[in-house]
Amino acid sequence: MPAVKFAIAIPQFFADGEFDPAAFRSYFSRAEELGFDSAWAQENTLGAAPQLGPLETMTYAAACTQRMRLGCVVFVSTLHSPVHLANSVATLDQLSRGRIDVGVGTGGKARPFDAFGVNPDRYLARFTEGVELMKALWTERRVTFDGEFWQLRDAPMEPKPFQKPYPPLWIGASGPLALRRAVRLGNGFFGAGATPTARFAEQVQVVRETLATEGRPAADFPIAKRVYVAIDEDAGRARRRMNDAMERLYGRRSADIEAAAVAGTPADCVAALREVVAAGAELILFTAMFDQAEHAERLAAEIIPRLG
């Protein structure tokens, strides 16, 4: 098995009044002790599941940690002002002393663009232009930018990110065109939790072929995969709880989404995760949708040692 890094999800799913600061701090203290490389949030501003915002939750997590890297996969950056998002990321990178990773994605055609004042016919162009503008704001002393969506004249933004030239930029993508765009714009590819392993393997192949065509070393472009995981000695119960959690998160039942999630006994989970590694994952983001602290313990004790 190749060397793989392991990450966990930042807890975000809290209904009104449920958040427990002490438990949140304890979760991260223990996660660092257990040796997880990083922790990641996700973004879904409008949805049925109660979910805290990623930037705010990452900021709280940064104050609770010393070593772990922190990221979001992904910001649906099409729905953001790139000026505001670039400034927020730079601020958090300074506060954390350079421990931030940034994932961005278009969000796809099904996003409620009207709620954010975004023209759905131009969301891809808006995404690409927004990423380029953020890079400029992170690296140039004064930015002059004449885009379709945003225009700046000799505009400074300080401070820049702590990491130079900017935090690692991961791109979430699915189809071949989007995957090739990810290679062009980003520093790494992050496979979605809703993508089954066989399809992820196909995506990895497209990414690697594109890297070779553009003459970029594959070693400089890491590949990651979010994996929704549920561990239980009762495999049927694990699968039922996982499917229920996926329905709450995505607002519907989906055979593909359920197939992408890993649920079952420790042996079942190890077997499924070995397939994810074989498909090309160099970083696995474990995302437990319930009993997150307990899953962190079990992942560290029963799963990761059998994957390394």
Secondary structure, 3 states (H helix, E strand, C coil): CCCCEEEEECCCCCCCCCCCHHHHHHHHHHHHHHCCCEEEECCCCCCCCCCCCHHHHHHHHHHHCCCCEEEEEEEEHHHCCHHHHHHHHHHHHHHCCCCEEEEEECCCCCCCHHHHCCCHHHHHHHHHHHHHHHHHHHHCCCEEEECCCCEEEEECCCCCCCCCCCCCEEEECCCHHHHHHHHHHCCEEEECCCCCHHHHHHHHHHHHHHHHHCCCCHHHCCEEEEEEEEECCCHHHHHHHHHHHHHHHHCCCCHHHHHHCEEECHHHHHHHHHHHHHHCCCEEEEECCCCHHHHHHHHHHHHHHHCC
